[in-house]
Amino acid sequence: MKYIGLEQVEPGQVLGKSIYSGNGRVLLAAGVPLTVYMVNTLNRIGVTMLYIHDPAFDDVMPEEMVSEVTRREVLQETNDMFEAIRSGKEWSSRTIRTSVGRVLEDVMSSKELLLQLTEIRTKDNAQYVHALNVCVISAVIGMNMSLNYSQLKELAIGALLHDVGKIERAAGGEPESGKREHHTWRGFELLKTKQEFGLMAAHIALQHHERVDGLGEPRGLSAQEIHPYAKIVAAANMYDNLINSLDGEGCRPDEACEKLMAMSEQQLDHEILVQFIRNVSVYPNGSAVRLSTKETGVVVRQHRGLPARPVVRIVQADGDMLLGISELDLAEHPTVFIETVLT
């Protein structure tokens, strides 16, 4: 499969990866030939990138840390929870703990893979996909920092729920004034009542917009005053916000990594960023790239520990005539590098 921008899709091309709604239902199933109407509809609902089938790359698959089944179930359960909060109803903390447990099982069993966040985002599912992505990224960083399972679960629960304070509540309660109106405070007030989580999830929600230089919100904490879990979630939150945008202005993963490192020791913790960069796929499978040799190709495989040195498949063609296919392992060719991602 190839991972391309929606503007590059041509009618008749076949969708390679299903697109889901916010509650986990299939909006458009993999294997469907795309029509002009479908492409226009995808554009209207906020889709900017998707996978399509390509005969030269049909063996290329995104390396998913979280299975499609787990992802669909957690998206649906997160949707249900957010809707309950929005309507002022009670919601089950047990369901969330179970969901996070499934995510951790998948992530821990996929620890040899590099992190690739290629879930197709729409206006409908963006909030839930973001919550899940931040949860997965945080778990990966936590594993690299040798957290035990109990600590990982605390971290992952807080990461999944870090933005619950953004949910518009049903009318009736008195609004807070000043800094306590900030969504981090609202999230803290909501989560601290859930004793099954302990207070850690509430403090992650409260502190994930603090900065190590003390210029963050809502309390202006700095360096050691910020809990390590909140620092992890801050980095995860920033990365996912950088690479995903419904207006088409999101960064490529390589650009986002550069921007993150530029924030080191000002906005984000340096050591946490190092642990993250080691495990993120800078060029996800299916990405079309141009090499320093001026050849173009598609990323087909990754090297753990060498996220910027994937294997690139180069297809040589003359019109519709295939002349040859070769693969270049950048880990074995240190003088060749990826010049740009073609989108």
Disulfide bonds with the S-S distance in Angstrom:
none
